[in-house]
Amino acid sequence: MSHVFERRVSTPVEPGELFAWHERPGAFRRLTPPWAPVEVVEHPPHLRDGAIARLRVGVGGLPLRWTLEHRDYIPRVRFRDVQLSGPFAAYAHTHRVEPDGEGSALIDHIEYTLPLGPLGALGAGFVRRRFDQLFTYRHRIMTDDLNAHRGTQPLTVALSGASGLVGEALSAFLTTGGHQVRPLVRRAAEGAEIRWDPQAGEIDADAFEGVDAVVHLAGEPIIGRWSDAKKARIRDSRVEGTRLLAEALAAAKTPPKVLVCASAVGFYGDRGDARLTEDSPAGDGFLADVCRAWEAACQPARDAGVRVVNTRLGIVISAAGGALAKMLTPFKLGLGGPVGSGDQYWSWIALDDVVGAIHRALFDDALEGPVNLTAPEPVTSRDFARTLGKVLGRPAFLPAPAFALKLALGEAADEMLLAGQRVLPQRLEAAGYAFRHPDLEGALRMQLGRMKG
C-alpha cells in the first residue's frame, strides 16, 4: 500500500535563494534532526541528476544502509530523492519551490511504501508521526536560518574547532548562508583549510589574507577527572592556542575585522543565586582562572584593531553531544534526577542560539568584549531534571549525590556540576538578539523530537 506525506512552508526569500540554500554545503547537516539515528556515509557535492547519497540509519535498533539518487533536477524549481535501496519498499521525496507572495514556498511531497506488506502497514501511524516531527523540525530550522541570513553580506570565516559540536553546527549554518568557512586543522591543509599546531606554536599567518572574520572554538574537552596533566592541557589549549592565533592575526598584512573567541560561564565561579551579567567580576577556582587568562590572550588581536568578542558559553543543549546527550540514557530509563542538592543554577543555551549569537557577533559592531551566551532564564538543577523528565515522559526524582560525583570526578564535579552560576545574556538582549529557544522546555522538545503543534 502506497502512502503520501506532504508539507508546505512559506519562507521570506525569493525562490532562487530558497533553492540555493538547499544546494549549498551544510544544508543536509542543518536539516538532520539531532535525535535522528542518521549517519552520512557519502554525500554528493550537488543535487543534479544521478548524484548518489549514502546514509546509515537506525531502524528498530539495527543499522541499515540507505542509498538515494537525485533525479528530476530543475534549477530554482525542483529536485527528487529516490530510494535505490533502504528501509522502505519504495520511497520518493520531491522538493518543490514556488513563488509565494513576496517570498517563496517549499513543498515536501513524499510517496512511500512500507516494507513487509500487511505486517509493515502496522507501523504506518508511527512513520507518519515521525514524518510530522521531522518536517516540523526541518522547516523551523530552515526558515529561522533564512531569516537570520537576510541582509548579510558573504564573509570568509576562519574557524577553529570545526569538528566539535558547536563548530559543526556553525560551519553548516554559515555555508548554507553563502559564507565561506576555512577550518583550522593540525594536519597538512587541503583546499581552503588553514594549518596550525598550537602545541608546537606553529601557524600559517599568511593564510589569513582575505579572511574577514575568525571564530575560535578549539580547546581540550573539560569532561572527565582532572589530573594535573589534564588541567595543564585544558589551560594551555585555550590560553596558548588563543595567544598564538591572536598574534598571527595581529601580524597579518590585513587583519580580519573581528575575532569571536569562545569562553565560558565558568568565568564567574560558584556564585549561588546571584544574578550575573557581563559586568560581574570573575569568581574563584580553576575554570575561572582559565577563563580570565583565555580572554586576556586575545589582547594582541585587540591591540591590532581587531574587534574581539569573548563569548561566555553556558551549558549547550543538543541531543547530538555535550551534557544533554550524556544525560539521556539514565533519564529515558527513569533513573534521572537533580544533581547534588538540586539548588545550584545551570545557565544553559540551545545549540541553535549559540550559532545564532555567534553569527550576530560577526556582524554587529556594537558587540565587543565579553558576551554571555546563555538563555534568558537559567534554571536550577532540580528544575532542569524535572523539565527533561516531563519532555521524555519519565520520572526524574532520583538525585545524583554530591559525594558520589566528587568520588568519580573530584575537583571537576565541584566546578562543573555542583557549582551554580545564574548568568544573564544582558548584552545580547540589549543588542536586540531574538532567542530561538528562550525557554528550556521548548529547547528540549526541539532537540528530542517532541515538539508540539
NORRAVEN-V400618 format. One record per residue. PSI is psi in whole degrees, 0 to 359 (* if undefined). Layout:
psi = (PSI:PSI)
//
This chain:
psi = (129:144:156:133:133:138:135:142:137:145:162:6:163:161:321:321:321:316:318:323:319:335:344:155:139:345:316:320:319:328:355:116:145:338:347:131:69:131:130:117:318:126:129:155:355:174:9:165:135:347:142:133:133:126:160:120:150:121:113:30:358:136:126:146:139:116:126:145:134:134:169:43:121:113:135:3:307:150:159:147:118:128:129:324:151:202:341:156:325:147:129:123:114:126:118:135:136:156:148:93:231:356:225:168:147:130:118:117:118:127:126:154:130:151:173:19:227:327:318:331:340:338:10:318:318:314:318:317:322:323:318:312:317:312:337:314:307:316:326:314:311:311:322:318:315:319:319:325:350:130:2:148:145:137:158:117:121:136:119:154:29:339:359:178:307:319:318:315:318:317:315:318:314:316:322:339:3:6:155:132:131:98:143:127:154:345:185:131:144:141:236:0:158:126:139:158:91:324:324:355:31:139:144:88:327:337:346:359:127:359:128:327:155:134:122:109:351:146:151:131:141:352:139:172:140:100:171:321:320:316:322:320:320:312:308:322:329:310:306:322:318:318:317:315:315:320:324:319:321:329:350:147:317:94:151:162:330:142:118:112:129:146:200:159:351:343:326:351:195:111:16:228:16:137:124:133:180:341:353:145:163:154:201:159:170:311:322:317:318:315:321:311:325:311:322:333:349:352:320:321:318:319:334:6:8:132:123:130:121:105:109:98:141:197:119:124:111:134:351:349:182:200:316:316:323:336:341:316:306:324:321:332:1:19:12:168:184:158:129:227:336:355:345:142:136:120:115:166:139:145:319:335:331:311:314:321:321:317:317:320:332:330:337:105:343:344:117:149:205:135:119:122:82:156:160:339:89:156:160:162:323:316:325:312:317:318:318:318:319:315:322:349:38:153:155:61:358:111:154:105:143:320:324:321:319:324:321:321:349:226:326:324:316:317:330:325:324:342:153:135:119:82:132:141:60:315:325:316:322:330:355:17:130:113:134:324:82:341:149:317:316:319:316:320:320:320:333:6:34:34:152:144:*)
//
